[in-house]
Amino acid sequence: MRRHRLLIGAATLCATTALAAVEGPGVNQVISAVRAQGPIRVDGRLDEPGWATAPVFDAFVQSFPAENAPPSERTELRVLYDDKKLYVGITCFDSKPAEIARSLGRRDDPPPSDKVWVAIDSTHDHRTATVFSVNAGGVLVDGLMFDDSNFTETWDGVWAGAAAGRPDGWSAELAIPLHLLRFPKAREQVWGFGVRRQIFRTHETIDSVVAPRSSNTGVSRFGHLAGLSGV
């Protein structure tokens, strides 16, 4: 089994179990999703009218190399949903768009490149999450986080993702079928939610909630995705 960490280093099972039992620094962070107005075509371009109705989250922070520092580039996150899918749109602004690494590769094995990652703790147990990634060339990766900070690519789901260039950077669009996610039977859903951007040329890692390299935690640090109703 291939295992590596998505967010930060490994921890012992007893330590991660204890840490994952409580909310991390993202406890007060709420990212709001809204119902999509009309169909979403997954082509990497956030140009459907529905995207304009989604609240923008841009309070990303560096995890590496300068922990807790402001990012060198702006990132905007938007989330939509309908009865069948969750849609995540990420706009990666870049002051040097010609230097974005858009390398191509096989699914689950992207070459070094600019990437975005979306991790969803839909059971809200602070220990497990389903992970979806798109690089700037459109290469997809998926897998599972478990025991808070460990990651395996042995899980594969059928979902859609795409990337597109912009004059001021690039953007990614993900469409995740709700049936891939386990969540409680409740009209109003609140899930753990974490988003990461990696800039290859600067080796910069930007997170929606900072993940200190010394904490040995991952899922338990996530913020919350709210606004999901009647799914």
Phi, psi and chi 1 to 4 in degrees:
 res  aa     phi    psi   chi1   chi2   chi3   chi4
   1 MET       -  129.0  178.5 -177.4  -66.2      -
   2 ARG   -83.8  124.6  -64.8  178.0   59.2 -165.7
   3 ARG  -133.2  137.2  -63.6 -179.1  179.4  177.7
   4 HIS  -156.2  168.9   62.6  -89.0      -      -
   5 ARG   -87.6  138.7  -63.3  173.7 -133.9  104.6
   6 LEU   -89.0  -45.2  169.5   61.8      -      -
   7 LEU   -98.8  -57.3  -63.9 -178.1      -      -
   8 ILE  -153.8 -174.2   55.2  176.7      -      -
   9 GLY   -58.8  170.0      -      -      -      -
  10 ALA   -72.6  156.9      -      -      -      -
  11 ALA  -139.4  159.5      -      -      -      -
  12 THR   -70.8  156.0   63.2      -      -      -
  13 LEU   -60.7  -41.8  177.6   60.3      -      -
  14 CYS   -66.6  -37.6   60.5      -      -      -
  15 ALA   -69.0  -44.9      -      -      -      -
  16 THR   -68.1  -34.4   53.8      -      -      -
  17 THR   -63.1  -42.5  -60.1      -      -      -
  18 ALA   -67.1  -42.8      -      -      -      -
  19 LEU   -69.6  -35.2  -73.9  166.2      -      -
  20 ALA   -74.0   -9.8      -      -      -      -
  21 ALA   -74.4  -14.5      -      -      -      -
  22 VAL  -124.6  158.4  -64.0      -      -      -
  23 GLU   -70.7  145.9  -61.2  -93.7   11.8      -
  24 GLY   -92.8 -156.9      -      -      -      -
  25 PRO   -68.6  -11.3   23.7  -33.6      -      -
  26 GLY   -87.1    9.3      -      -      -      -
  27 VAL   -57.7  -34.1   62.0      -      -      -
  28 ASN   -97.0    2.4  -65.3  -41.9      -      -
  29 GLN   -90.2  123.2 -178.3 -170.5   91.1      -
  30 VAL  -123.8  120.4  177.5      -      -      -
  31 ILE  -103.9  126.7  -63.9  169.2      -      -
  32 SER   -98.4  132.8  -63.2      -      -      -
  33 ALA  -102.4  148.9      -      -      -      -
  34 VAL  -129.9  156.7  -61.8      -      -      -
  35 ARG   -66.4  137.2  -83.9 -159.9  171.9  -95.3
  36 ALA   -68.5  138.2      -      -      -      -
  37 GLN  -100.5   93.0  -56.1  -62.8  -45.7      -
  38 GLY    93.3  172.8      -      -      -      -
  39 PRO   -70.2  154.0   25.5  -33.8      -      -
  40 ILE  -115.7  122.1  -59.2  -64.9      -      -
  41 ARG   -93.1  121.5  179.8 -176.9  178.2 -174.5
  42 VAL   -84.7   90.5 -177.2      -      -      -
  43 ASP  -129.0    8.4   56.5    6.3      -      -
  44 GLY    87.0  -10.5      -      -      -      -
  45 ARG  -103.5  122.8  -62.8  175.4  173.9   84.1
  46 LEU   -88.3   62.1  -80.2   60.6      -      -
  47 ASP  -110.0   -0.2   52.0    5.9      -      -
  48 GLU   -71.4  148.2  -68.9   86.5   -1.7      -
  49 PRO   -56.8  -30.2  -25.5   34.4      -      -
  50 GLY   -60.0  -34.0      -      -      -      -
  51 TRP   -63.7  -29.4  -73.3  115.4      -      -
  52 ALA   -70.2  -17.4      -      -      -      -
  53 THR   -89.4  -12.2   69.3      -      -      -
  54 ALA   -81.7  133.7      -      -      -      -
  55 PRO   -59.5  144.6  -21.2   32.7      -      -
  56 VAL   -96.8  127.9  175.8      -      -      -
  57 PHE  -106.9  126.1  174.3   87.1      -      -
  58 ASP  -137.5   16.0   61.3   -0.2      -      -
  59 ALA   -87.4   52.9      -      -      -      -
  60 PHE   -78.0  158.6  -74.3   81.1      -      -
  61 VAL  -142.3  149.4   64.1      -      -      -
  62 GLN   -70.3  136.4  -84.9 -165.1   56.3      -
  63 SER  -102.1  -26.5  -69.0      -      -      -
  64 PHE  -153.9  140.6 -177.0   85.7      -      -
  65 PRO   -85.8  -20.5   30.0  -34.9      -      -
  66 ALA  -105.3   92.6      -      -      -      -
  67 GLU   -57.6  129.3 -165.0  171.0  -73.3      -
  68 ASN    75.1    4.9  -75.8  -49.6      -      -
  69 ALA   -83.2  157.8      -      -      -      -
  70 PRO   -63.1  145.1  -20.7   32.8      -      -
  71 PRO   -65.3  154.0  -18.4   30.8      -      -
  72 SER   -77.1  -21.7   65.2      -      -      -
  73 GLU  -131.4  147.9  -54.3  -72.6   -6.5      -
  74 ARG   -79.6  143.1  178.4  178.0  169.7   84.8
  75 THR  -132.3  134.6  -53.9      -      -      -
  76 GLU  -119.5  135.6  -68.6 -176.6   -7.6      -
  77 LEU  -120.1  135.3  166.6   69.1      -      -
  78 ARG  -134.6  146.9  -64.6  170.3  172.2   85.3
  79 VAL  -134.3  129.5 -176.2      -      -      -
  80 LEU  -124.1  165.8  -61.4  171.5      -      -
  81 TYR  -155.6  160.7   71.0   98.9      -      -
  82 ASP  -138.7 -161.9   57.3   24.8      -      -
  83 ASP   -70.1  -15.4  -70.9  -23.1      -      -
  84 LYS  -119.9  -25.7  -65.9 -175.8  177.3 -179.4
  85 LYS  -140.1  155.6  -65.7  177.7 -178.4  177.8
  86 LEU  -105.2  130.9 -177.7   76.5      -      -
  87 TYR  -114.2  128.9  -56.9   93.9      -      -
  88 VAL  -120.5  124.6 -178.4      -      -      -
  89 GLY  -116.8  128.7      -      -      -      -
  90 ILE  -128.2  122.3  -55.2  171.0      -      -
  91 THR  -104.0  119.6  -56.3      -      -      -
  92 CYS  -106.7   92.7  -59.2      -      -      -
  93 PHE   -69.4  145.0  -64.8   97.0      -      -
  94 ASP  -147.6  126.9 -159.8  -54.9      -      -
  95 SER   -73.7  -13.2   56.9      -      -      -
  96 LYS  -130.0   68.8  -61.9 -179.6  178.7  179.3
  97 PRO   -60.1  -27.2   19.9  -32.0      -      -
  98 ALA   -68.1  -17.3      -      -      -      -
  99 GLU  -101.8    7.4  -62.3 -177.2   19.6      -
 100 ILE   -66.4  131.4  -64.1  170.3      -      -
 101 ALA   -85.9  109.8      -      -      -      -
 102 ARG  -112.0   32.1  -50.7  174.9 -169.4  -89.5
 103 SER   -59.2  146.1  -57.2      -      -      -
 104 LEU   -96.6  158.3  -59.1  177.4      -      -
 105 GLY  -171.5 -174.6      -      -      -      -
 106 ARG   -82.7  154.1  -61.8  177.5   61.8 -176.1
 107 ARG   -55.9  139.1 -177.8 -177.3  170.3  115.6
 108 ASP    67.0    8.6  -73.8  -24.1      -      -
 109 ASP  -145.6   60.2 -169.5   21.3      -      -
 110 PRO   -72.9  145.7   27.9  -34.7      -      -
 111 PRO   -73.5  170.1   28.6  -34.7      -      -
 112 PRO   -54.2  126.7  -26.5   36.3      -      -
 113 SER  -170.1  171.8   51.9      -      -      -
 114 ASP   -72.3  137.5  -74.6   54.2      -      -
 115 LYS  -144.2  158.8  -56.0 -178.5 -175.9   75.2
 116 VAL  -127.2  148.5  -67.9      -      -      -
 117 TRP  -128.6  140.5  -60.2   81.6      -      -
 118 VAL  -126.1  124.4  175.9      -      -      -
 119 ALA  -121.2  130.0      -      -      -      -
 120 ILE  -124.2  116.1  -55.1  169.8      -      -
 121 ASP   -95.6   78.0  174.1   12.7      -      -
 122 SER   -74.0  -22.1   53.6      -      -      -
 123 THR   -83.7  -12.4   62.8      -      -      -
 124 HIS    55.7   43.0 -147.8 -171.6      -      -
 125 ASP   -95.5   -1.9   65.1    1.1      -      -
 126 HIS    65.3   18.2  -45.5  -56.5      -      -
 127 ARG  -130.9  -31.1  -64.7 -175.5   59.7 -168.4
 128 THR  -126.4  149.4   56.6      -      -      -
 129 ALA  -154.7  148.4      -      -      -      -
 130 THR   -94.0  135.7  -46.2      -      -      -
 131 VAL  -120.3  136.9  178.8      -      -      -
 132 PHE  -134.9  136.8  -52.7   88.2      -      -
 133 SER  -139.1  146.5  175.1      -      -      -
 134 VAL  -133.5  133.0 -178.0      -      -      -
 135 ASN   -95.7  174.1   85.6  -19.3      -      -
 136 ALA   -67.0  -13.1      -      -      -      -
 137 GLY   -95.9   -1.6      -      -      -      -
 138 GLY    92.3   11.2      -      -      -      -
 139 VAL   -77.6  132.3 -179.7      -      -      -
 140 LEU  -100.8  146.9  -53.4 -175.0      -      -
 141 VAL  -137.6  141.6  176.1      -      -      -
 142 ASP  -142.9  164.7   53.1   20.8      -      -
 143 GLY   175.4 -167.6      -      -      -      -
 144 LEU  -128.3  138.9  -67.2  174.7      -      -
 145 MET   -94.9  141.3  -67.0 -173.3   70.9      -
 146 PHE  -145.3  159.2   61.6   97.4      -      -
 147 ASP    49.2   37.0  -69.0  -19.3      -      -
 148 ASP    80.2  -52.0 -161.4    3.5      -      -
 149 SER  -126.8   -0.2   61.4      -      -      -
 150 ASN   -93.7  155.9  -65.8  -50.6      -      -
 151 PHE  -138.5  138.0  177.8   69.5      -      -
 152 THR  -131.7  142.0  175.7      -      -      -
 153 GLU   -95.5    9.2  -68.1  174.6   -3.5      -
 154 THR   -72.5  -14.3   56.6      -      -      -
 155 TRP   -89.1  133.8 -179.5   88.6      -      -
 156 ASP  -132.2  134.9  -69.9  -60.4      -      -
 157 GLY  -124.8  161.5      -      -      -      -
 158 VAL   -96.2  109.0  179.2      -      -      -
 159 TRP  -149.3  173.3   57.1  -76.0      -      -
 160 ALA  -121.7  143.2      -      -      -      -
 161 GLY  -153.6  149.7      -      -      -      -
 162 ALA  -153.6  157.7      -      -      -      -
 163 ALA  -127.1  151.5      -      -      -      -
 164 ALA  -144.4  144.1      -      -      -      -
 165 GLY   -78.9  153.0      -      -      -      -
 166 ARG  -132.7  157.5  -61.9  166.0   47.7  103.5
 167 PRO   -60.4  -25.0  -22.5   32.8      -      -
 168 ASP  -113.3   24.3   54.8   -0.3      -      -
 169 GLY   145.4 -133.3      -      -      -      -
 170 TRP  -154.4  166.3   66.7  -74.5      -      -
 171 SER  -139.4  154.3   55.9      -      -      -
 172 ALA  -128.2  146.1      -      -      -      -
 173 GLU  -133.2  128.4 -156.1  168.4   22.5      -
 174 LEU  -124.8  137.3  -63.0   79.7      -      -
 175 ALA  -123.6  110.3      -      -      -      -
 176 ILE  -111.4  114.5  -57.5  164.0      -      -
 177 PRO   -59.6  134.0  -24.4   35.1      -      -
 178 LEU   -63.4  -26.2  -66.5  172.7      -      -
 179 HIS   -69.6  -11.7   68.8   74.7      -      -
 180 LEU   -77.8  -16.9  -68.2 -178.6      -      -
 181 LEU  -105.9  135.4  -53.0  172.3      -      -
 182 ARG   -90.3  127.8  -62.4  175.0   56.4 -151.0
 183 PHE  -151.9  156.0   50.8   88.7      -      -
 184 PRO   -68.3  158.3   23.6  -33.4      -      -
 185 LYS   -81.9   96.9 -174.0  177.1 -179.0 -179.6
 186 ALA  -151.8  145.1      -      -      -      -
 187 ARG   -65.8  -41.3  179.5  162.7 -177.0   80.5
 188 GLU  -105.7  123.2  -56.3  -65.5  -30.4      -
 189 GLN  -104.6  140.9  -61.2  -74.6  -31.6      -
 190 VAL  -130.5  120.7  177.1      -      -      -
 191 TRP  -118.1  153.5  -61.8  -16.8      -      -
 192 GLY   -70.6  144.7      -      -      -      -
 193 PHE  -153.1  128.2 -166.0   67.4      -      -
 194 GLY  -138.9  139.3      -      -      -      -
 195 VAL  -129.5  138.1  174.6      -      -      -
 196 ARG  -129.8  143.5  164.4  169.8  -74.2 -170.6
 197 ARG  -122.9  137.8  174.9 -175.2  176.9 -174.5
 198 GLN  -120.6  128.3  -66.7  173.7  -55.4      -
 199 ILE  -105.6  112.1  -57.0  174.1      -      -
 200 PHE   -64.4  -45.5  175.4   67.9      -      -
 201 ARG   -66.7  -26.4   72.7  172.8 -178.9  -82.3
 202 THR  -106.6   -3.9   61.8      -      -      -
 203 HIS    58.5   27.2  -55.1  -69.4      -      -
 204 GLU   -85.6  137.6 -173.7  173.2  -16.7      -
 205 THR  -116.8  126.3  -62.7      -      -      -
 206 ILE  -121.6  130.0  -58.9  166.2      -      -
 207 ASP  -124.7  153.8  -75.0  -60.9      -      -
 208 SER   -70.2  -29.1   53.3      -      -      -
 209 VAL  -133.4  128.6  177.0      -      -      -
 210 VAL   -61.8  140.9   70.4      -      -      -
 211 ALA  -119.9   90.0      -      -      -      -
 212 PRO   -57.7  137.6  -22.6   33.9      -      -
 213 ARG   -64.6  -20.0  -64.0 -176.6  -66.2  -80.2
 214 SER   -88.9   -5.7   60.9      -      -      -
 215 SER   -88.9  -19.6   68.7      -      -      -
 216 ASN    53.5   39.7  -68.8  -34.3      -      -
 217 THR  -133.5  167.1   54.7      -      -      -
 218 GLY  -149.0  -82.2      -      -      -      -
 219 VAL   -59.4  -37.3 -178.9      -      -      -
 220 SER   -68.2   -9.1   60.0      -      -      -
 221 ARG   -96.7   -3.7  -58.3 -171.8   70.4   84.6
 222 PHE   -62.8  156.1  -74.2  177.8      -      -
 223 GLY   -83.8 -161.1      -      -      -      -
 224 HIS  -123.6  142.3  -63.3  105.7      -      -
 225 LEU  -105.1  120.7  179.8   64.9      -      -
 226 ALA  -128.0  175.1      -      -      -      -
 227 GLY    94.9   -2.7      -      -      -      -
 228 LEU   -81.1  115.7  -60.0  159.7      -      -
 229 SER  -130.9  131.0  178.7      -      -      -
 230 GLY    70.5   28.2      -      -      -      -
 231 VAL   -88.0      -  -64.7      -      -      -
